């Protein structure tokens, strides 16, 4: 009987914390950068950095492919 009561108490506490977090989204921010991004300049740099990190893998793979093609085209690979 006490284990059921303990489980209900823990479940109630978890539900209360979850409800509090849903009602107060600023308290549930994932990281400290979420608060810094309120500045327009910083938010713009977040977007620029995200774009750079999105393009970088394609640039690396493209660079390796171009380098390999040049080696094969010039016969340096033999």
mmJSON file of the N, C-alpha and C atoms, coordinates in Angstrom:
{"data_MODEL":{"atom_site":{
"group_PDB":["ATOM","ATOM","ATOM","ATOM","ATOM","ATOM","ATOM","ATOM","ATOM","ATOM","ATOM","ATOM","ATOM","ATOM","ATOM","ATOM","ATOM","ATOM","ATOM","ATOM","ATOM","ATOM","ATOM","ATOM","ATOM","ATOM","ATOM","ATOM","ATOM","ATOM","ATOM","ATOM","ATOM","ATOM","ATOM","ATOM","ATOM","ATOM","ATOM","ATOM","ATOM","ATOM","ATOM","ATOM","ATOM","ATOM","ATOM","ATOM","ATOM","ATOM","ATOM","ATOM","ATOM","ATOM","ATOM","ATOM","ATOM","ATOM","ATOM","ATOM","ATOM","ATOM","ATOM","ATOM","ATOM","ATOM","ATOM","ATOM","ATOM","ATOM","ATOM","ATOM","ATOM","ATOM","ATOM","ATOM","ATOM","ATOM","ATOM","ATOM","ATOM","ATOM","ATOM","ATOM","ATOM","ATOM","ATOM","ATOM","ATOM","ATOM","ATOM","ATOM","ATOM","ATOM","ATOM","ATOM","ATOM","ATOM","ATOM","ATOM","ATOM","ATOM","ATOM","ATOM","ATOM","ATOM","ATOM","ATOM","ATOM","ATOM","ATOM","ATOM","ATOM","ATOM","ATOM","ATOM","ATOM","ATOM","ATOM","ATOM","ATOM","ATOM","ATOM","ATOM","ATOM","ATOM","ATOM","ATOM","ATOM","ATOM","ATOM","ATOM","ATOM","ATOM","ATOM","ATOM","ATOM","ATOM","ATOM","ATOM","ATOM","ATOM","ATOM","ATOM","ATOM","ATOM","ATOM","ATOM","ATOM","ATOM","ATOM","ATOM","ATOM","ATOM","ATOM","ATOM","ATOM","ATOM","ATOM","ATOM","ATOM","ATOM","ATOM","ATOM","ATOM","ATOM","ATOM","ATOM","ATOM","ATOM","ATOM","ATOM","ATOM","ATOM","ATOM","ATOM","ATOM","ATOM","ATOM","ATOM","ATOM","ATOM","ATOM","ATOM","ATOM","ATOM","ATOM","ATOM","ATOM","ATOM","ATOM","ATOM","ATOM","ATOM","ATOM","ATOM","ATOM","ATOM","ATOM","ATOM","ATOM","ATOM","ATOM","ATOM","ATOM","ATOM","ATOM","ATOM","ATOM","ATOM","ATOM","ATOM","ATOM","ATOM","ATOM","ATOM","ATOM","ATOM","ATOM","ATOM","ATOM","ATOM","ATOM","ATOM","ATOM","ATOM","ATOM","ATOM","ATOM","ATOM","ATOM","ATOM","ATOM","ATOM"],
"id":[1,2,3,4,5,6,7,8,9,10,11,12,13,14,15,16,17,18,19,20,21,22,23,24,25,26,27,28,29,30,31,32,33,34,35,36,37,38,39,40,41,42,43,44,45,46,47,48,49,50,51,52,53,54,55,56,57,58,59,60,61,62,63,64,65,66,67,68,69,70,71,72,73,74,75,76,77,78,79,80,81,82,83,84,85,86,87,88,89,90,91,92,93,94,95,96,97,98,99,100,101,102,103,104,105,106,107,108,109,110,111,112,113,114,115,116,117,118,119,120,121,122,123,124,125,126,127,128,129,130,131,132,133,134,135,136,137,138,139,140,141,142,143,144,145,146,147,148,149,150,151,152,153,154,155,156,157,158,159,160,161,162,163,164,165,166,167,168,169,170,171,172,173,174,175,176,177,178,179,180,181,182,183,184,185,186,187,188,189,190,191,192,193,194,195,196,197,198,199,200,201,202,203,204,205,206,207,208,209,210,211,212,213,214,215,216,217,218,219,220,221,222,223,224,225,226,227,228,229,230,231,232,233,234],
"type_symbol":["N","C","C","N","C","C","N","C","C","N","C","C","N","C","C","N","C","C","N","C","C","N","C","C","N","C","C","N","C","C","N","C","C","N","C","C","N","C","C","N","C","C","N","C","C","N","C","C","N","C","C","N","C","C","N","C","C","N","C","C","N","C","C","N","C","C","N","C","C","N","C","C","N","C","C","N","C","C","N","C","C","N","C","C","N","C","C","N","C","C","N","C","C","N","C","C","N","C","C","N","C","C","N","C","C","N","C","C","N","C","C","N","C","C","N","C","C","N","C","C","N","C","C","N","C","C","N","C","C","N","C","C","N","C","C","N","C","C","N","C","C","N","C","C","N","C","C","N","C","C","N","C","C","N","C","C","N","C","C","N","C","C","N","C","C","N","C","C","N","C","C","N","C","C","N","C","C","N","C","C","N","C","C","N","C","C","N","C","C","N","C","C","N","C","C","N","C","C","N","C","C","N","C","C","N","C","C","N","C","C","N","C","C","N","C","C","N","C","C","N","C","C","N","C","C","N","C","C","N","C","C","N","C","C"],
"label_atom_id":["N","CA","C","N","CA","C","N","CA","C","N","CA","C","N","CA","C","N","CA","C","N","CA","C","N","CA","C","N","CA","C","N","CA","C","N","CA","C","N","CA","C","N","CA","C","N","CA","C","N","CA","C","N","CA","C","N","CA","C","N","CA","C","N","CA","C","N","CA","C","N","CA","C","N","CA","C","N","CA","C","N","CA","C","N","CA","C","N","CA","C","N","CA","C","N","CA","C","N","CA","C","N","CA","C","N","CA","C","N","CA","C","N","CA","C","N","CA","C","N","CA","C","N","CA","C","N","CA","C","N","CA","C","N","CA","C","N","CA","C","N","CA","C","N","CA","C","N","CA","C","N","CA","C","N","CA","C","N","CA","C","N","CA","C","N","CA","C","N","CA","C","N","CA","C","N","CA","C","N","CA","C","N","CA","C","N","CA","C","N","CA","C","N","CA","C","N","CA","C","N","CA","C","N","CA","C","N","CA","C","N","CA","C","N","CA","C","N","CA","C","N","CA","C","N","CA","C","N","CA","C","N","CA","C","N","CA","C","N","CA","C","N","CA","C","N","CA","C","N","CA","C","N","CA","C","N","CA","C","N","CA","C","N","CA","C","N","CA","C","N","CA","C"],
"label_alt_id":[null,null,null,null,null,null,null,null,null,null,null,null,null,null,null,null,null,null,null,null,null,null,null,null,null,null,null,null,null,null,null,null,null,null,null,null,null,null,null,null,null,null,null,null,null,null,null,null,null,null,null,null,null,null,null,null,null,null,null,null,null,null,null,null,null,null,null,null,null,null,null,null,null,null,null,null,null,null,null,null,null,null,null,null,null,null,null,null,null,null,null,null,null,null,null,null,null,null,null,null,null,null,null,null,null,null,null,null,null,null,null,null,null,null,null,null,null,null,null,null,null,null,null,null,null,null,null,null,null,null,null,null,null,null,null,null,null,null,null,null,null,null,null,null,null,null,null,null,null,null,null,null,null,null,null,null,null,null,null,null,null,null,null,null,null,null,null,null,null,null,null,null,null,null,null,null,null,null,null,null,null,null,null,null,null,null,null,null,null,null,null,null,null,null,null,null,null,null,null,null,null,null,null,null,null,null,null,null,null,null,null,null,null,null,null,null,null,null,null,null,null,null,null,null,null,null,null,null,null,null,null,null,null,null],
"label_comp_id":["UNK","UNK","UNK","UNK","UNK","UNK","UNK","UNK","UNK","UNK","UNK","UNK","UNK","UNK","UNK","UNK","UNK","UNK","UNK","UNK","UNK","UNK","UNK","UNK","UNK","UNK","UNK","UNK","UNK","UNK","UNK","UNK","UNK","UNK","UNK","UNK","UNK","UNK","UNK","UNK","UNK","UNK","UNK","UNK","UNK","UNK","UNK","UNK","UNK","UNK","UNK","UNK","UNK","UNK","UNK","UNK","UNK","UNK","UNK","UNK","UNK","UNK","UNK","UNK","UNK","UNK","UNK","UNK","UNK","UNK","UNK","UNK","UNK","UNK","UNK","UNK","UNK","UNK","UNK","UNK","UNK","UNK","UNK","UNK","UNK","UNK","UNK","UNK","UNK","UNK","UNK","UNK","UNK","UNK","UNK","UNK","UNK","UNK","UNK","UNK","UNK","UNK","UNK","UNK","UNK","UNK","UNK","UNK","UNK","UNK","UNK","UNK","UNK","UNK","UNK","UNK","UNK","UNK","UNK","UNK","UNK","UNK","UNK","UNK","UNK","UNK","UNK","UNK","UNK","UNK","UNK","UNK","UNK","UNK","UNK","UNK","UNK","UNK","UNK","UNK","UNK","UNK","UNK","UNK","UNK","UNK","UNK","UNK","UNK","UNK","UNK","UNK","UNK","UNK","UNK","UNK","UNK","UNK","UNK","UNK","UNK","UNK","UNK","UNK","UNK","UNK","UNK","UNK","UNK","UNK","UNK","UNK","UNK","UNK","UNK","UNK","UNK","UNK","UNK","UNK","UNK","UNK","UNK","UNK","UNK","UNK","UNK","UNK","UNK","UNK","UNK","UNK","UNK","UNK","UNK","UNK","UNK","UNK","UNK","UNK","UNK","UNK","UNK","UNK","UNK","UNK","UNK","UNK","UNK","UNK","UNK","UNK","UNK","UNK","UNK","UNK","UNK","UNK","UNK","UNK","UNK","UNK","UNK","UNK","UNK","UNK","UNK","UNK","UNK","UNK","UNK","UNK","UNK","UNK"],
"label_asym_id":["A","A","A","A","A","A","A","A","A","A","A","A","A","A","A","A","A","A","A","A","A","A","A","A","A","A","A","A","A","A","A","A","A","A","A","A","A","A","A","A","A","A","A","A","A","A","A","A","A","A","A","A","A","A","A","A","A","A","A","A","A","A","A","A","A","A","A","A","A","A","A","A","A","A","A","A","A","A","A","A","A","A","A","A","A","A","A","A","A","A","A","A","A","A","A","A","A","A","A","A","A","A","A","A","A","A","A","A","A","A","A","A","A","A","A","A","A","A","A","A","A","A","A","A","A","A","A","A","A","A","A","A","A","A","A","A","A","A","A","A","A","A","A","A","A","A","A","A","A","A","A","A","A","A","A","A","A","A","A","A","A","A","A","A","A","A","A","A","A","A","A","A","A","A","A","A","A","A","A","A","A","A","A","A","A","A","A","A","A","A","A","A","A","A","A","A","A","A","A","A","A","A","A","A","A","A","A","A","A","A","A","A","A","A","A","A","A","A","A","A","A","A","A","A","A","A","A","A","A","A","A","A","A","A"],
"label_entity_id":["1","1","1","1","1","1","1","1","1","1","1","1","1","1","1","1","1","1","1","1","1","1","1","1","1","1","1","1","1","1","1","1","1","1","1","1","1","1","1","1","1","1","1","1","1","1","1","1","1","1","1","1","1","1","1","1","1","1","1","1","1","1","1","1","1","1","1","1","1","1","1","1","1","1","1","1","1","1","1","1","1","1","1","1","1","1","1","1","1","1","1","1","1","1","1","1","1","1","1","1","1","1","1","1","1","1","1","1","1","1","1","1","1","1","1","1","1","1","1","1","1","1","1","1","1","1","1","1","1","1","1","1","1","1","1","1","1","1","1","1","1","1","1","1","1","1","1","1","1","1","1","1","1","1","1","1","1","1","1","1","1","1","1","1","1","1","1","1","1","1","1","1","1","1","1","1","1","1","1","1","1","1","1","1","1","1","1","1","1","1","1","1","1","1","1","1","1","1","1","1","1","1","1","1","1","1","1","1","1","1","1","1","1","1","1","1","1","1","1","1","1","1","1","1","1","1","1","1","1","1","1","1","1","1"],
"label_seq_id":[1,1,1,2,2,2,3,3,3,4,4,4,5,5,5,6,6,6,7,7,7,8,8,8,9,9,9,10,10,10,11,11,11,12,12,12,13,13,13,14,14,14,15,15,15,16,16,16,17,17,17,18,18,18,19,19,19,20,20,20,21,21,21,22,22,22,23,23,23,24,24,24,25,25,25,26,26,26,27,27,27,28,28,28,29,29,29,30,30,30,31,31,31,32,32,32,33,33,33,34,34,34,35,35,35,36,36,36,37,37,37,38,38,38,39,39,39,40,40,40,41,41,41,42,42,42,43,43,43,44,44,44,45,45,45,46,46,46,47,47,47,48,48,48,49,49,49,50,50,50,51,51,51,52,52,52,53,53,53,54,54,54,55,55,55,56,56,56,57,57,57,58,58,58,59,59,59,60,60,60,61,61,61,62,62,62,63,63,63,64,64,64,65,65,65,66,66,66,67,67,67,68,68,68,69,69,69,70,70,70,71,71,71,72,72,72,73,73,73,74,74,74,75,75,75,76,76,76,77,77,77,78,78,78],
"pdbx_PDB_ins_code":[null,null,null,null,null,null,null,null,null,null,null,null,null,null,null,null,null,null,null,null,null,null,null,null,null,null,null,null,null,null,null,null,null,null,null,null,null,null,null,null,null,null,null,null,null,null,null,null,null,null,null,null,null,null,null,null,null,null,null,null,null,null,null,null,null,null,null,null,null,null,null,null,null,null,null,null,null,null,null,null,null,null,null,null,null,null,null,null,null,null,null,null,null,null,null,null,null,null,null,null,null,null,null,null,null,null,null,null,null,null,null,null,null,null,null,null,null,null,null,null,null,null,null,null,null,null,null,null,null,null,null,null,null,null,null,null,null,null,null,null,null,null,null,null,null,null,null,null,null,null,null,null,null,null,null,null,null,null,null,null,null,null,null,null,null,null,null,null,null,null,null,null,null,null,null,null,null,null,null,null,null,null,null,null,null,null,null,null,null,null,null,null,null,null,null,null,null,null,null,null,null,null,null,null,null,null,null,null,null,null,null,null,null,null,null,null,null,null,null,null,null,null,null,null,null,null,null,null,null,null,null,null,null,null],
"Cartn_x":[0.825,0.0,0.869,1.96,2.811,3.556,3.868,4.562,3.655,2.362,1.414,1.311,1.26,1.172,2.441,3.607,4.86,4.896,4.424,4.403,3.479,2.312,1.389,1.982,2.694,3.322,4.41,5.23,6.28,5.673,4.631,3.963,3.325,2.743,2.153,3.202,4.349,5.446,5.967,6.11,6.586,5.58,4.304,3.278,3.284,3.505,3.554,4.745,5.899,7.088,6.862,6.286,6.001,5.043,4.018,3.055,3.715,4.583,5.305,6.176,6.851,7.708,6.897,5.717,4.863,4.318,4.082,3.524,4.6,5.839,6.929,8.025,7.844,8.815,10.195,10.28,11.608,12.447,11.818,12.558,13.035,12.389,12.72,13.619,14.3,15.178,16.274,16.614,17.554,18.993,19.337,20.722,20.79,21.96,22.121,22.077,22.392,22.374,20.962,19.95,18.568,18.236,18.833,18.579,19.38,20.55,21.409,20.844,20.109,19.616,18.534,18.158,17.162,17.727,19.048,19.702,19.699,19.311,19.169,20.497,21.579,22.897,23.334,23.126,23.503,22.626,21.338,20.43,20.84,21.255,21.707,22.959,23.865,25.079,24.774,23.749,23.324,22.869,22.122,21.641,22.807,23.751,24.917,25.741,25.944,26.716,26.002,24.691,23.931,24.041,23.972,24.107,25.506,26.525,27.897,28.064,27.567,27.7,26.863,25.822,25.017,25.724,26.457,27.12,28.486,29.115,30.476,30.649,29.778,29.979,29.944,29.058,29.005,30.292,30.832,32.083,33.244,33.27,34.345,34.254,33.068,32.897,33.177,32.706,32.985,34.472,35.161,36.608,37.362,36.962,37.614,37.328,36.096,35.747,36.527,36.642,37.39,38.855,39.436,40.839,41.075,40.158,40.296,40.18,39.223,39.053,40.304,40.893,42.125,43.267,43.394,44.482,44.313,43.053,42.798,42.994,42.524,42.608,44.054,44.909,46.304,47.181,46.637,47.415,48.331,48.127,48.993,48.671,47.547,47.143,47.832,48.572,49.185,50.545],
"Cartn_y":[-1.193,0.0,1.256,1.226,2.415,2.623,1.533,1.697,2.375,2.076,2.741,4.214,4.484,5.87,6.65,6.024,6.671,6.937,5.972,6.145,7.285,7.37,8.472,9.811,9.832,11.072,11.519,10.57,10.917,11.341,10.636,11.0,12.368,12.678,13.999,15.092,14.818,15.801,16.015,14.922,15.045,15.819,15.567,16.289,17.771,18.088,19.492,20.205,19.544,20.15,20.34,19.335,19.46,20.588,20.73,21.816,23.171,23.246,24.496,24.873,23.892,24.167,24.574,23.998,24.394,25.805,26.189,27.512,28.599,28.211,29.185,28.817,29.082,28.636,29.264,30.42,31.01,30.19,29.546,28.712,27.417,27.019,25.754,25.942,27.069,27.304,26.248,25.8,24.697,25.101,26.337,26.733,28.232,28.668,30.083,30.943,30.361,31.12,31.545,30.836,31.2,32.593,32.965,34.281,35.358,35.024,35.988,36.337,35.411,35.603,36.671,37.276,38.34,39.592,39.732,40.842,40.539,41.5,41.275,40.915,41.532,41.268,39.832,39.397,38.038,37.017,37.302,36.393,36.25,37.353,37.31,36.445,36.543,35.736,34.256,33.935,32.546,31.994,32.796,32.358,32.185,33.129,33.039,31.799,31.554,30.388,29.092,29.048,27.854,27.613,28.673,28.528,28.024,28.567,28.128,26.652,26.244,24.844,23.919,24.428,23.613,23.415,24.414,24.359,23.67,23.72,23.21,21.744,20.819,19.426,19.259,19.994,19.923,20.478,21.532,22.101,21.124,20.436,19.477,18.31,17.732,16.612,17.069,18.256,18.784,19.015,19.515,19.73,18.425,17.398,16.088,15.508,15.647,15.14,15.885,17.198,17.994,17.608,17.438,17.063,15.687,14.746,13.399,13.434,14.205,14.325,14.91,15.943,16.528,15.56,14.746,13.754,12.719,12.288,11.291,11.921,13.165,13.836,14.121,14.409,14.73,13.485,12.362,11.117,10.997,11.838,11.811,10.643,10.007,8.911,7.608,7.504,6.232,6.035],
"Cartn_z":[0.0,0.0,0.0,0.782,0.83,-0.482,-1.216,-2.495,-3.515,-3.472,-4.366,-4.0,-2.719,-2.25,-2.636,-2.507,-2.898,-4.396,-5.189,-6.645,-7.039,-6.396,-6.689,-6.286,-5.177,-4.716,-5.695,-6.146,-7.116,-8.453,-8.873,-10.121,-10.037,-8.894,-8.698,-8.71,-8.09,-8.081,-9.501,-10.258,-11.637,-12.485,-12.286,-13.033,-12.673,-11.403,-10.98,-11.599,-11.624,-12.239,-13.736,-14.405,-15.831,-16.125,-15.319,-15.503,-15.285,-14.283,-14.018,-15.21,-15.788,-16.943,-18.166,-18.322,-19.439,-19.261,-18.038,-17.773,-17.732,-17.565,-17.473,-18.472,-19.767,-20.77,-20.605,-20.023,-19.83,-18.861,-17.923,-16.979,-17.629,-18.713,-19.364,-20.577,-20.702,-21.844,-21.877,-23.075,-23.221,-22.891,-23.116,-22.89,-22.61,-22.2,-21.895,-23.155,-24.308,-25.561,-25.943,-25.44,-25.754,-25.225,-24.113,-23.536,-24.263,-24.76,-25.442,-26.812,-27.434,-28.792,-28.883,-27.776,-27.845,-28.505,-28.509,-29.196,-30.698,-31.528,-32.974,-33.624,-33.192,-33.783,-33.482,-32.266,-31.875,-32.595,-32.71,-33.417,-34.876,-35.502,-36.898,-37.02,-36.06,-36.109,-35.891,-35.087,-34.946,-36.294,-37.051,-38.364,-39.327,-39.329,-40.21,-39.87,-38.596,-38.175,-38.557,-38.39,-38.776,-40.277,-41.074,-42.526,-42.889,-42.243,-42.502,-42.162,-41.013,-40.611,-41.48,-42.12,-43.028,-44.371,-44.82,-46.125,-46.031,-44.886,-44.728,-45.129,-44.751,-45.183,-46.709,-47.373,-48.837,-49.45,-48.875,-49.381,-49.19,-48.064,-47.818,-48.794,-48.959,-49.889,-51.317,-51.682,-53.025,-53.249,-52.237,-52.356,-52.532,-51.789,-51.932,-53.314,-53.796,-55.126,-56.212,-56.091,-57.082,-57.068,-55.867,-55.74,-56.363,-56.094,-56.673,-58.19,-58.704,-60.148,-60.791,-60.173,-60.73,-60.753,-59.689,-59.648,-60.762,-60.974,-62.024,-63.405,-63.586,-64.891,-65.283,-64.335,-64.664,-64.647,-64.234,-64.216,-63.023,-62.02,-60.841,-59.921,-60.141,-59.266,-59.565,-60.654,-61.051,-60.448],
"occupancy":[1.0,1.0,1.0,1.0,1.0,1.0,1.0,1.0,1.0,1.0,1.0,1.0,1.0,1.0,1.0,1.0,1.0,1.0,1.0,1.0,1.0,1.0,1.0,1.0,1.0,1.0,1.0,1.0,1.0,1.0,1.0,1.0,1.0,1.0,1.0,1.0,1.0,1.0,1.0,1.0,1.0,1.0,1.0,1.0,1.0,1.0,1.0,1.0,1.0,1.0,1.0,1.0,1.0,1.0,1.0,1.0,1.0,1.0,1.0,1.0,1.0,1.0,1.0,1.0,1.0,1.0,1.0,1.0,1.0,1.0,1.0,1.0,1.0,1.0,1.0,1.0,1.0,1.0,1.0,1.0,1.0,1.0,1.0,1.0,1.0,1.0,1.0,1.0,1.0,1.0,1.0,1.0,1.0,1.0,1.0,1.0,1.0,1.0,1.0,1.0,1.0,1.0,1.0,1.0,1.0,1.0,1.0,1.0,1.0,1.0,1.0,1.0,1.0,1.0,1.0,1.0,1.0,1.0,1.0,1.0,1.0,1.0,1.0,1.0,1.0,1.0,1.0,1.0,1.0,1.0,1.0,1.0,1.0,1.0,1.0,1.0,1.0,1.0,1.0,1.0,1.0,1.0,1.0,1.0,1.0,1.0,1.0,1.0,1.0,1.0,1.0,1.0,1.0,1.0,1.0,1.0,1.0,1.0,1.0,1.0,1.0,1.0,1.0,1.0,1.0,1.0,1.0,1.0,1.0,1.0,1.0,1.0,1.0,1.0,1.0,1.0,1.0,1.0,1.0,1.0,1.0,1.0,1.0,1.0,1.0,1.0,1.0,1.0,1.0,1.0,1.0,1.0,1.0,1.0,1.0,1.0,1.0,1.0,1.0,1.0,1.0,1.0,1.0,1.0,1.0,1.0,1.0,1.0,1.0,1.0,1.0,1.0,1.0,1.0,1.0,1.0,1.0,1.0,1.0,1.0,1.0,1.0,1.0,1.0,1.0,1.0,1.0,1.0,1.0,1.0,1.0,1.0,1.0,1.0],
"B_iso_or_equiv":[0.0,0.0,0.0,0.0,0.0,0.0,0.0,0.0,0.0,0.0,0.0,0.0,0.0,0.0,0.0,0.0,0.0,0.0,0.0,0.0,0.0,0.0,0.0,0.0,0.0,0.0,0.0,0.0,0.0,0.0,0.0,0.0,0.0,0.0,0.0,0.0,0.0,0.0,0.0,0.0,0.0,0.0,0.0,0.0,0.0,0.0,0.0,0.0,0.0,0.0,0.0,0.0,0.0,0.0,0.0,0.0,0.0,0.0,0.0,0.0,0.0,0.0,0.0,0.0,0.0,0.0,0.0,0.0,0.0,0.0,0.0,0.0,0.0,0.0,0.0,0.0,0.0,0.0,0.0,0.0,0.0,0.0,0.0,0.0,0.0,0.0,0.0,0.0,0.0,0.0,0.0,0.0,0.0,0.0,0.0,0.0,0.0,0.0,0.0,0.0,0.0,0.0,0.0,0.0,0.0,0.0,0.0,0.0,0.0,0.0,0.0,0.0,0.0,0.0,0.0,0.0,0.0,0.0,0.0,0.0,0.0,0.0,0.0,0.0,0.0,0.0,0.0,0.0,0.0,0.0,0.0,0.0,0.0,0.0,0.0,0.0,0.0,0.0,0.0,0.0,0.0,0.0,0.0,0.0,0.0,0.0,0.0,0.0,0.0,0.0,0.0,0.0,0.0,0.0,0.0,0.0,0.0,0.0,0.0,0.0,0.0,0.0,0.0,0.0,0.0,0.0,0.0,0.0,0.0,0.0,0.0,0.0,0.0,0.0,0.0,0.0,0.0,0.0,0.0,0.0,0.0,0.0,0.0,0.0,0.0,0.0,0.0,0.0,0.0,0.0,0.0,0.0,0.0,0.0,0.0,0.0,0.0,0.0,0.0,0.0,0.0,0.0,0.0,0.0,0.0,0.0,0.0,0.0,0.0,0.0,0.0,0.0,0.0,0.0,0.0,0.0,0.0,0.0,0.0,0.0,0.0,0.0,0.0,0.0,0.0,0.0,0.0,0.0,0.0,0.0,0.0,0.0,0.0,0.0],
"pdbx_formal_charge":[null,null,null,null,null,null,null,null,null,null,null,null,null,null,null,null,null,null,null,null,null,null,null,null,null,null,null,null,null,null,null,null,null,null,null,null,null,null,null,null,null,null,null,null,null,null,null,null,null,null,null,null,null,null,null,null,null,null,null,null,null,null,null,null,null,null,null,null,null,null,null,null,null,null,null,null,null,null,null,null,null,null,null,null,null,null,null,null,null,null,null,null,null,null,null,null,null,null,null,null,null,null,null,null,null,null,null,null,null,null,null,null,null,null,null,null,null,null,null,null,null,null,null,null,null,null,null,null,null,null,null,null,null,null,null,null,null,null,null,null,null,null,null,null,null,null,null,null,null,null,null,null,null,null,null,null,null,null,null,null,null,null,null,null,null,null,null,null,null,null,null,null,null,null,null,null,null,null,null,null,null,null,null,null,null,null,null,null,null,null,null,null,null,null,null,null,null,null,null,null,null,null,null,null,null,null,null,null,null,null,null,null,null,null,null,null,null,null,null,null,null,null,null,null,null,null,null,null,null,null,null,null,null,null],
"auth_seq_id":[1,1,1,2,2,2,3,3,3,4,4,4,5,5,5,6,6,6,7,7,7,8,8,8,9,9,9,10,10,10,11,11,11,12,12,12,13,13,13,14,14,14,15,15,15,16,16,16,17,17,17,18,18,18,19,19,19,20,20,20,21,21,21,22,22,22,23,23,23,24,24,24,25,25,25,26,26,26,27,27,27,28,28,28,29,29,29,30,30,30,31,31,31,32,32,32,33,33,33,34,34,34,35,35,35,36,36,36,37,37,37,38,38,38,39,39,39,40,40,40,41,41,41,42,42,42,43,43,43,44,44,44,45,45,45,46,46,46,47,47,47,48,48,48,49,49,49,50,50,50,51,51,51,52,52,52,53,53,53,54,54,54,55,55,55,56,56,56,57,57,57,58,58,58,59,59,59,60,60,60,61,61,61,62,62,62,63,63,63,64,64,64,65,65,65,66,66,66,67,67,67,68,68,68,69,69,69,70,70,70,71,71,71,72,72,72,73,73,73,74,74,74,75,75,75,76,76,76,77,77,77,78,78,78],
"auth_comp_id":["UNK","UNK","UNK","UNK","UNK","UNK","UNK","UNK","UNK","UNK","UNK","UNK","UNK","UNK","UNK","UNK","UNK","UNK","UNK","UNK","UNK","UNK","UNK","UNK","UNK","UNK","UNK","UNK","UNK","UNK","UNK","UNK","UNK","UNK","UNK","UNK","UNK","UNK","UNK","UNK","UNK","UNK","UNK","UNK","UNK","UNK","UNK","UNK","UNK","UNK","UNK","UNK","UNK","UNK","UNK","UNK","UNK","UNK","UNK","UNK","UNK","UNK","UNK","UNK","UNK","UNK","UNK","UNK","UNK","UNK","UNK","UNK","UNK","UNK","UNK","UNK","UNK","UNK","UNK","UNK","UNK","UNK","UNK","UNK","UNK","UNK","UNK","UNK","UNK","UNK","UNK","UNK","UNK","UNK","UNK","UNK","UNK","UNK","UNK","UNK","UNK","UNK","UNK","UNK","UNK","UNK","UNK","UNK","UNK","UNK","UNK","UNK","UNK","UNK","UNK","UNK","UNK","UNK","UNK","UNK","UNK","UNK","UNK","UNK","UNK","UNK","UNK","UNK","UNK","UNK","UNK","UNK","UNK","UNK","UNK","UNK","UNK","UNK","UNK","UNK","UNK","UNK","UNK","UNK","UNK","UNK","UNK","UNK","UNK","UNK","UNK","UNK","UNK","UNK","UNK","UNK","UNK","UNK","UNK","UNK","UNK","UNK","UNK","UNK","UNK","UNK","UNK","UNK","UNK","UNK","UNK","UNK","UNK","UNK","UNK","UNK","UNK","UNK","UNK","UNK","UNK","UNK","UNK","UNK","UNK","UNK","UNK","UNK","UNK","UNK","UNK","UNK","UNK","UNK","UNK","UNK","UNK","UNK","UNK","UNK","UNK","UNK","UNK","UNK","UNK","UNK","UNK","UNK","UNK","UNK","UNK","UNK","UNK","UNK","UNK","UNK","UNK","UNK","UNK","UNK","UNK","UNK","UNK","UNK","UNK","UNK","UNK","UNK","UNK","UNK","UNK","UNK","UNK","UNK"],
"auth_asym_id":["A","A","A","A","A","A","A","A","A","A","A","A","A","A","A","A","A","A","A","A","A","A","A","A","A","A","A","A","A","A","A","A","A","A","A","A","A","A","A","A","A","A","A","A","A","A","A","A","A","A","A","A","A","A","A","A","A","A","A","A","A","A","A","A","A","A","A","A","A","A","A","A","A","A","A","A","A","A","A","A","A","A","A","A","A","A","A","A","A","A","A","A","A","A","A","A","A","A","A","A","A","A","A","A","A","A","A","A","A","A","A","A","A","A","A","A","A","A","A","A","A","A","A","A","A","A","A","A","A","A","A","A","A","A","A","A","A","A","A","A","A","A","A","A","A","A","A","A","A","A","A","A","A","A","A","A","A","A","A","A","A","A","A","A","A","A","A","A","A","A","A","A","A","A","A","A","A","A","A","A","A","A","A","A","A","A","A","A","A","A","A","A","A","A","A","A","A","A","A","A","A","A","A","A","A","A","A","A","A","A","A","A","A","A","A","A","A","A","A","A","A","A","A","A","A","A","A","A","A","A","A","A","A","A"],
"auth_atom_id":["N","CA","C","N","CA","C","N","CA","C","N","CA","C","N","CA","C","N","CA","C","N","CA","C","N","CA","C","N","CA","C","N","CA","C","N","CA","C","N","CA","C","N","CA","C","N","CA","C","N","CA","C","N","CA","C","N","CA","C","N","CA","C","N","CA","C","N","CA","C","N","CA","C","N","CA","C","N","CA","C","N","CA","C","N","CA","C","N","CA","C","N","CA","C","N","CA","C","N","CA","C","N","CA","C","N","CA","C","N","CA","C","N","CA","C","N","CA","C","N","CA","C","N","CA","C","N","CA","C","N","CA","C","N","CA","C","N","CA","C","N","CA","C","N","CA","C","N","CA","C","N","CA","C","N","CA","C","N","CA","C","N","CA","C","N","CA","C","N","CA","C","N","CA","C","N","CA","C","N","CA","C","N","CA","C","N","CA","C","N","CA","C","N","CA","C","N","CA","C","N","CA","C","N","CA","C","N","CA","C","N","CA","C","N","CA","C","N","CA","C","N","CA","C","N","CA","C","N","CA","C","N","CA","C","N","CA","C","N","CA","C","N","CA","C","N","CA","C","N","CA","C","N","CA","C","N","CA","C","N","CA","C","N","CA","C","N","CA","C","N","CA","C"],
"pdbx_PDB_model_num":[1,1,1,1,1,1,1,1,1,1,1,1,1,1,1,1,1,1,1,1,1,1,1,1,1,1,1,1,1,1,1,1,1,1,1,1,1,1,1,1,1,1,1,1,1,1,1,1,1,1,1,1,1,1,1,1,1,1,1,1,1,1,1,1,1,1,1,1,1,1,1,1,1,1,1,1,1,1,1,1,1,1,1,1,1,1,1,1,1,1,1,1,1,1,1,1,1,1,1,1,1,1,1,1,1,1,1,1,1,1,1,1,1,1,1,1,1,1,1,1,1,1,1,1,1,1,1,1,1,1,1,1,1,1,1,1,1,1,1,1,1,1,1,1,1,1,1,1,1,1,1,1,1,1,1,1,1,1,1,1,1,1,1,1,1,1,1,1,1,1,1,1,1,1,1,1,1,1,1,1,1,1,1,1,1,1,1,1,1,1,1,1,1,1,1,1,1,1,1,1,1,1,1,1,1,1,1,1,1,1,1,1,1,1,1,1,1,1,1,1,1,1,1,1,1,1,1,1,1,1,1,1,1,1]
}}}
